[in-house]
């Protein structure tokens, strides 16, 4: 009896060791995946604050919470199962799907630039502050759509880092990555957009030093938000362009990727130390942004300019409406 109990305890101890080892493996895999996706996390953090810019302060955190829930739903409900299944059944499909998402990011970034140049961006921000619920729904939906692309890249990059692990270990690691990164990104975003409120609170404290610091925060935050909005647009172009750059290389067309890679290496080796590595990264980033702007401009042209031309053509060809001044003058001339 005691021998059977000892054997049972040995089995339990062995299973506990295996479970602990599996937990360690999951933690290691999640850590590797999260580190690799860190660059996209920075982009996601820069992109999101512009979606709540122009809304009333009391609506900022609820909007961020809704976007965060949508982001987690994107990762866990839609992207993770599809990515795992594709990695098992059709790994070749991941790159084209990512490129399609990258093209959407390029379109988003180029459209924001087009709207700013055409004067539509200011109208959108003013409307957001006035319309309330409808504008909030549109902004939250737009933020979740944009997050879907960034989340897809995060999850696919993370998946590539844990590709050698067995299926369930990969799935567990990616669930951890999804939760941790979502909490990190939207926690930082919430802190950024509420920094002016923190400044107001500090400005009311008895300490002169805290008052000075608080007033400085309040004055600085409008500038920080505008900078982040610009960085967010640039991040869309950069990330989208980089997805396309890497994707066309993986699909077998190498010239553009090799040109950018050689330029990056040349700059990195020309300048010694960490500065060379940073400048090389900057070359790759700028090249990706230019590619993103080019692709985005094409999509914006197709989706905006061509429909407008068709509309103008139809407008020019239609007969004048009843009561139109031109029709009245012509009919008057005929009489």
Backbone torsions as a table, in degrees:
resi	resn	phi	psi	omega
1	UNK	NA	-45.0	179.7
2	UNK	-66.9	-33.1	177.6
3	UNK	-65.8	-40.2	177.8
4	UNK	-65.0	-39.2	178.8
5	UNK	-65.3	-40.6	179.2
6	UNK	-63.8	-40.9	178.8
7	UNK	-64.5	-40.3	178.5
8	UNK	-62.5	-43.4	179.1
9	UNK	-63.8	-37.0	177.0
10	UNK	-63.1	-42.0	178.2
11	UNK	-62.9	-42.6	178.7
12	UNK	-62.3	-43.7	179.6
13	UNK	-62.8	-40.0	179.0
14	UNK	-64.6	-43.4	178.7
15	UNK	-64.3	-38.3	178.2
16	UNK	-63.7	-41.6	177.9
17	UNK	-63.4	-41.7	178.4
18	UNK	-63.4	-41.6	179.0
19	UNK	-64.4	-41.9	178.7
20	UNK	-63.6	-41.2	178.3
21	UNK	-63.8	-39.3	178.4
22	UNK	-64.9	-41.0	177.7
23	UNK	-62.4	-41.5	177.4
24	UNK	-62.0	-42.4	179.1
25	UNK	-62.9	-42.6	178.5
26	UNK	-62.0	-45.0	178.8
27	UNK	-61.9	-42.3	178.4
28	UNK	-64.0	-45.2	179.9
29	UNK	-63.8	-42.7	179.3
30	UNK	-64.3	-38.8	178.0
31	UNK	-63.7	-44.4	177.7
32	UNK	-61.2	-46.6	-177.6
33	UNK	-64.3	-42.6	-178.6
34	UNK	-65.0	-40.9	180.0
35	UNK	-62.9	-40.6	-178.8
36	UNK	-67.1	-33.1	-177.5
37	UNK	-88.5	5.8	-173.4
38	UNK	-60.7	-36.1	-179.4
39	UNK	-61.5	-41.0	179.4
40	UNK	-70.3	-31.8	177.5
41	UNK	-60.8	-41.9	177.7
42	UNK	-60.5	-43.1	178.6
43	UNK	-62.3	-43.9	179.9
44	UNK	-60.8	-40.8	179.2
45	UNK	-65.6	-36.3	-179.8
46	UNK	-74.8	-33.3	-176.0
47	UNK	-73.0	-42.7	-167.5
48	UNK	-64.6	-41.0	-174.5
49	UNK	-57.5	-27.3	-177.4
50	UNK	-68.2	-18.3	-179.6
51	UNK	-74.4	-20.6	179.0
52	UNK	-105.5	2.4	179.2
53	UNK	-70.8	132.9	179.1
54	UNK	97.2	-6.7	178.7
55	UNK	-94.8	162.7	178.8
56	UNK	-63.3	143.7	-176.4
57	UNK	-54.6	-36.5	-177.5
58	UNK	-71.4	-12.7	179.0
59	UNK	-97.1	-6.8	-174.2
60	UNK	-66.8	-54.3	-178.9
61	UNK	-64.7	-41.9	174.5
62	UNK	-58.5	-38.0	177.8
63	UNK	-65.6	-43.6	179.5
64	UNK	-63.7	-39.5	177.7
65	UNK	-62.1	-43.3	179.3
66	UNK	-64.7	-40.4	178.6
67	UNK	-65.7	-39.8	179.5
68	UNK	-63.6	-42.6	177.6
69	UNK	-62.8	-42.4	177.0
70	UNK	-63.4	-37.6	178.2
71	UNK	-64.3	-44.2	178.7
72	UNK	-65.3	-38.4	176.4
73	UNK	-64.4	-41.4	175.9
74	UNK	-54.6	-48.0	-173.9
75	UNK	-70.6	-47.9	-170.5
76	UNK	-86.2	-37.2	-173.8
77	UNK	-89.2	-39.0	-174.1
78	UNK	-104.0	-56.2	-169.5
79	UNK	-73.7	-47.7	-174.8
80	UNK	-59.5	-51.7	179.4
81	UNK	-61.2	-41.9	-179.1
82	UNK	-65.7	-43.3	-179.4
83	UNK	-63.5	-42.6	179.4
84	UNK	-65.4	-42.5	179.5
85	UNK	-65.4	-44.2	179.0
86	UNK	-64.1	-37.4	179.1
87	UNK	-64.8	-26.5	177.9
88	UNK	-86.3	-42.2	-169.5
89	UNK	-102.7	-38.4	-175.6
90	UNK	-145.8	68.2	-178.0
91	UNK	-60.8	-23.2	179.9
92	UNK	-66.1	-20.3	-176.1
93	UNK	-81.9	-14.5	-176.3
94	UNK	-65.3	-42.1	-177.9
95	UNK	-65.1	-49.8	177.4
96	UNK	-59.8	-37.2	178.8
97	UNK	-66.5	-40.6	176.3
98	UNK	-63.3	-40.2	179.3
99	UNK	-64.3	-37.0	176.4
100	UNK	-63.1	-43.4	175.9
101	UNK	-65.3	-38.2	176.8
102	UNK	-62.4	-37.9	177.1
103	UNK	-63.0	-38.9	177.2
104	UNK	-63.8	-40.8	177.1
105	UNK	-61.4	-43.1	177.6
106	UNK	-60.1	-42.5	177.8
107	UNK	-61.1	-44.8	179.6
108	UNK	-59.2	-47.4	-179.0
109	UNK	-65.1	-45.6	-179.7
110	UNK	-66.0	-34.9	179.5
111	UNK	-66.8	-37.4	177.0
112	UNK	-64.1	-40.8	177.8
113	UNK	-65.1	-43.6	177.7
114	UNK	-60.1	-44.5	179.3
115	UNK	-63.4	-38.1	178.5
116	UNK	-66.9	-42.4	179.9
117	UNK	-68.1	-34.6	-178.6
118	UNK	-85.3	-4.5	178.7
119	UNK	85.6	11.2	-178.6
120	UNK	-84.3	-24.2	-175.2
121	UNK	-64.8	-44.0	-179.7
122	UNK	-63.2	-39.3	178.5
123	UNK	-62.2	-39.4	-179.7
124	UNK	-63.2	-42.7	-178.4
125	UNK	-67.5	-40.6	178.1
126	UNK	-64.4	-41.6	179.5
127	UNK	-63.2	-37.0	-179.8
128	UNK	-60.5	-40.4	-178.2
129	UNK	-71.3	-24.5	-174.7
130	UNK	-94.8	-43.0	-170.2
131	UNK	-73.6	-29.3	177.4
132	UNK	72.4	-114.1	-169.2
133	UNK	-55.8	-49.8	-177.9
134	UNK	-62.0	-46.5	179.6
135	UNK	-64.6	-37.3	179.1
136	UNK	-64.0	-42.9	178.4
137	UNK	-60.7	-43.0	-179.6
138	UNK	-65.6	-42.4	-179.1
139	UNK	-66.5	-43.3	179.1
140	UNK	-63.3	-43.5	178.8
141	UNK	-63.0	-42.0	178.6
142	UNK	-64.6	-40.0	178.5
143	UNK	-64.5	-40.2	-179.8
144	UNK	-68.8	-36.7	176.6
145	UNK	-63.5	-46.1	179.3
146	UNK	-64.6	-41.1	178.0
147	UNK	-60.0	-32.9	-178.3
148	UNK	-57.8	-42.6	-179.0
149	UNK	-68.0	-47.6	179.8
150	UNK	-63.0	-40.5	178.4
151	UNK	-65.4	-38.1	178.3
152	UNK	-61.8	-42.8	179.0
153	UNK	-65.3	-42.7	178.0
154	UNK	-57.5	-46.2	-175.8
155	UNK	-70.3	-38.2	179.8
156	UNK	-70.2	-41.8	175.8
157	UNK	-60.1	-44.7	179.0
158	UNK	-63.1	-40.5	179.4
159	UNK	-61.8	-40.5	178.7
160	UNK	-62.8	-31.9	-179.2
161	UNK	-73.2	-22.3	-177.6
162	UNK	-117.6	23.4	-174.6
163	UNK	-63.1	-26.2	-176.1
164	UNK	-81.0	-10.9	179.7
165	UNK	-80.3	161.8	177.8
166	UNK	-70.3	164.4	-168.6
167	UNK	-54.6	-51.9	-173.9
168	UNK	-70.5	-29.8	175.3
169	UNK	-68.3	-40.3	175.0
170	UNK	-60.3	-46.5	-178.3
171	UNK	-61.1	-45.3	-179.8
172	UNK	-62.9	-42.7	-180.0
173	UNK	-63.1	-40.4	-178.5
174	UNK	-71.2	-31.7	174.6
175	UNK	-63.3	-44.1	178.0
176	UNK	-62.1	-44.5	179.1
177	UNK	-59.3	-45.1	-178.2
178	UNK	-60.0	-46.2	-177.2
179	UNK	-68.9	-47.9	-176.0
180	UNK	-63.6	-45.6	-177.1
181	UNK	-67.3	-39.8	178.4
182	UNK	-62.2	-46.1	178.3
183	UNK	-62.5	-40.6	-179.4
184	UNK	-65.1	-50.6	-175.9
185	UNK	-61.6	-51.7	-172.5
186	UNK	-81.0	-19.4	168.8
187	UNK	-66.6	-44.7	178.0
188	UNK	-66.0	-40.9	178.9
189	UNK	-61.2	-44.7	178.2
190	UNK	-60.7	-40.2	178.1
191	UNK	-64.3	-40.3	-178.7
192	UNK	-63.9	-49.4	-173.7
193	UNK	-73.2	-18.5	178.4
194	UNK	-101.1	7.5	-177.7
195	UNK	-62.3	-33.4	178.6
196	UNK	-67.1	-36.2	176.0
197	UNK	-65.7	-38.3	175.4
198	UNK	-62.4	-39.8	177.6
199	UNK	-61.8	-41.8	177.6
200	UNK	-62.9	-39.6	178.6
201	UNK	-64.3	-43.7	-179.9
202	UNK	-67.0	-34.7	-179.9
203	UNK	-65.0	-20.8	178.6
204	UNK	-92.8	1.3	-179.9
205	UNK	-78.0	157.7	-178.2
206	UNK	-66.2	-30.4	-174.8
207	UNK	-69.0	126.9	177.1
208	UNK	-60.4	-36.4	180.0
209	UNK	-64.5	-44.4	178.1
210	UNK	-65.5	-37.5	177.6
211	UNK	-62.2	-44.9	179.5
212	UNK	-62.8	-44.6	179.8
213	UNK	-63.7	-42.1	-179.9
214	UNK	-62.8	-45.5	178.3
215	UNK	-63.1	-36.3	176.8
216	UNK	-63.0	-40.2	177.0
217	UNK	-61.9	-45.2	-178.6
218	UNK	-60.8	-42.8	-179.7
219	UNK	-70.0	-33.5	-174.3
220	UNK	-79.6	-29.6	-170.0
221	UNK	-63.7	-38.3	175.0
222	UNK	-58.4	-37.8	178.0
223	UNK	-68.1	-43.7	179.9
224	UNK	-60.8	-41.8	-179.3
225	UNK	-65.0	-39.6	178.1
226	UNK	-66.2	-41.0	178.1
227	UNK	-63.3	-44.5	179.5
228	UNK	-63.4	-36.7	177.3
229	UNK	-61.6	-44.0	178.0
230	UNK	-65.8	-43.0	178.5
231	UNK	-62.8	-37.7	178.9
232	UNK	-62.0	-41.7	177.5
233	UNK	-65.4	-44.1	178.1
234	UNK	-61.8	-37.4	179.6
235	UNK	-64.8	-37.6	176.1
236	UNK	-59.0	-46.9	-179.3
237	UNK	-66.2	-41.6	-177.8
238	UNK	-65.5	-52.2	-177.4
239	UNK	-65.1	-45.8	179.4
240	UNK	-61.6	-44.6	178.5
241	UNK	-63.8	-38.5	-179.8
242	UNK	-68.1	-38.9	176.3
243	UNK	-59.0	-44.6	-179.1
244	UNK	-67.7	-42.5	179.8
245	UNK	-58.5	-48.9	-179.9
246	UNK	-70.2	-36.9	-177.6
247	UNK	-63.7	-46.1	-179.3
248	UNK	-65.1	-30.7	176.5
249	UNK	-67.8	-43.5	179.2
250	UNK	-67.2	-27.8	179.0
251	UNK	-83.0	-3.6	171.9
252	UNK	113.9	-1.2	178.3
253	UNK	-107.0	105.9	-165.7
254	UNK	-99.9	-18.5	-168.7
255	UNK	-55.4	-47.5	-175.5
256	UNK	-66.9	-45.1	179.5
257	UNK	-61.4	-44.6	-179.4
258	UNK	-64.6	-38.5	177.8
259	UNK	-61.2	-48.0	-179.9
260	UNK	-64.8	-42.3	-179.1
261	UNK	-63.3	-43.8	179.4
262	UNK	-64.8	-40.3	177.6
263	UNK	-63.2	-42.1	178.7
264	UNK	-61.7	-46.5	-179.8
265	UNK	-64.2	-40.4	-178.9
266	UNK	-62.6	-44.4	179.5
267	UNK	-68.2	-40.7	-179.4
268	UNK	-63.3	-37.8	-178.9
269	UNK	-82.1	-21.4	-178.5
270	UNK	-74.2	-27.6	-178.7
271	UNK	-114.3	121.5	-176.5
272	UNK	-73.0	159.2	173.7
273	UNK	79.2	-166.7	-178.2
274	UNK	-66.2	-25.9	179.2
275	UNK	-62.7	-38.0	178.3
276	UNK	-62.5	-42.6	177.4
277	UNK	-62.9	-40.1	178.5
278	UNK	-65.2	-43.7	-179.9
279	UNK	-65.5	-37.6	176.2
280	UNK	-62.8	-43.3	176.0
281	UNK	-61.2	-38.8	-179.5
282	UNK	-64.5	-38.1	177.2
283	UNK	-61.3	-47.3	179.3
284	UNK	-62.1	-41.1	-179.2
285	UNK	-64.9	-45.5	-179.9
286	UNK	-64.8	-41.1	178.5
287	UNK	-63.2	-42.4	178.1
288	UNK	-63.1	-40.2	179.5
289	UNK	-65.6	-39.6	177.9
290	UNK	-63.8	-43.6	176.8
291	UNK	-61.4	-43.5	179.3
292	UNK	-62.3	-41.1	179.2
293	UNK	-66.5	-39.4	179.0
294	UNK	-63.1	-49.9	-179.8
295	UNK	-64.7	-43.4	-179.8
296	UNK	-63.4	-38.6	179.3
297	UNK	-64.0	-37.1	177.6
298	UNK	-63.1	-45.7	-178.8
299	UNK	-66.4	-41.1	177.3
300	UNK	-61.0	-42.4	178.2
301	UNK	-60.7	-42.2	-179.3
302	UNK	-67.3	-42.2	-173.5
303	UNK	-84.6	-19.5	-175.6
304	UNK	-115.4	-51.4	-172.0
305	UNK	-73.2	-43.7	-178.0
306	UNK	-63.9	-46.7	175.9
307	UNK	-58.6	-36.8	178.8
308	UNK	-64.6	-40.0	179.7
309	UNK	-64.9	-40.5	177.8
310	UNK	-62.3	-42.2	-179.8
311	UNK	-63.6	-42.6	178.7
312	UNK	-63.4	-39.2	-179.7
313	UNK	-64.8	-42.7	177.8
314	UNK	-64.4	-38.3	-179.0
315	UNK	-65.7	-37.5	-179.7
316	UNK	-70.8	-31.0	-175.3
317	UNK	-87.7	-15.2	-174.7
318	UNK	-78.3	152.8	175.5
319	UNK	-68.5	152.0	-178.6
320	UNK	-64.8	140.7	-179.5
321	UNK	-70.7	156.9	179.6
322	UNK	-64.0	131.4	-178.5
323	UNK	92.1	-1.7	179.5
324	UNK	-68.8	139.1	-177.4
325	UNK	-58.7	-37.2	-179.5
326	UNK	-63.7	-40.4	-179.7
327	UNK	-65.7	-39.8	-178.2
328	UNK	-63.5	-40.8	-178.7
329	UNK	-68.3	-38.6	-179.6
330	UNK	-66.4	-43.6	-178.9
331	UNK	-65.8	-33.8	177.4
332	UNK	-65.7	-37.6	179.3
333	UNK	-67.2	-36.3	-178.4
334	UNK	-66.4	-36.0	178.8
335	UNK	-70.5	NA	NA
